[in-house]
């Protein structure tokens, strides 16, 4: 029985490949479904393109869906708006958000507002994003305020960041991620006294930042790396190779991004800290352990930092590998010194 014989199995396959970093394979599975495709099939494929930063293809597919006579549902429109957000398609996002009411008679839910706040925030339209939140009919949730707070970090808007953080603390005072994000806003603004205040507040409330880790599957075994990890049986070889790789990167023009380290320490200490981020350890081990040309796939539990993003782009060029990293927000497909996100994440 082929995929075209069972739309439910076929749609699940499309969804699986999209979430595993194989969006082109997902598209082939989607095409094989042919005339049995339903709204869930189309939504899964739109979402797959969105997660990989291929927003224009997501929009094109959405148009094809409409032309085929299938009307979108709220889930399809969440996938479409998320795709616009990941690709920075601000005008497209605005258009489809308005079209929800005017063309499809669908009232935007909190998920749709969350996508729009994320889209506007990533593009630097922080005041417009805040105005949209104030106009919301559904009560803004942690995703909405968290998206705005993340944008405040990117664009160093401390005042709006503090407003967002206060709303998040009201929703969940025990979520340490909100405190860490506000600390990052303060750190980027050089307000180290406020950073220390947040650390004390977290300690007083018994909160601890979850450790960042990266996962790599190799020959049927999953390897887990933490920041500065020395538990791996080959940690000495990994660190030696990473030193060699870093030297090659420096020769090619790589400059460590000290802004990716929150601590108020000197640049040399920051550079040392950046060398041992978990995704760099995972990538180094994968390069050491696989034949040339093998695609590397890493999963990171947190958002990849700016320094690691720049480093892995360069590594992909130096070693001639495709490196796929899935972080907490999206997929990053590094190849030839470029990333599929276009440095927009």
Secondary structure, DSSP 4 states (H G I P E B T S, - for coil): --GGG-HHHHHHHHHHHHHTT-HHHHHHHHHHHGGG--HHHHHHHHHHHHHTT-HHHHHHHHHHHHHTTPPP-HHHHHHHHHHHHHHT-HHHHHHHHHHHHHTT-----HHHHHHHHHHHHHTT-HHHHHHHHHH-SSPP-HHHHHHHHHHHHHTT-HHHHHHHHHHHHHH-TT-HHHHHHHHHHHHHTT-HHHHHHHHHHHHHTT--PPPPEEEEEETTEEEEEETT---STTHHHHHHHHHHHHHHHHHTT----GGG--S---HHHHHHHHHT-HHHHHHHHHHHHS-TT--EEEEESSPPPHHHHHHHHHHHHHHT--EEEE-SS-EEEEETTEETTTT--
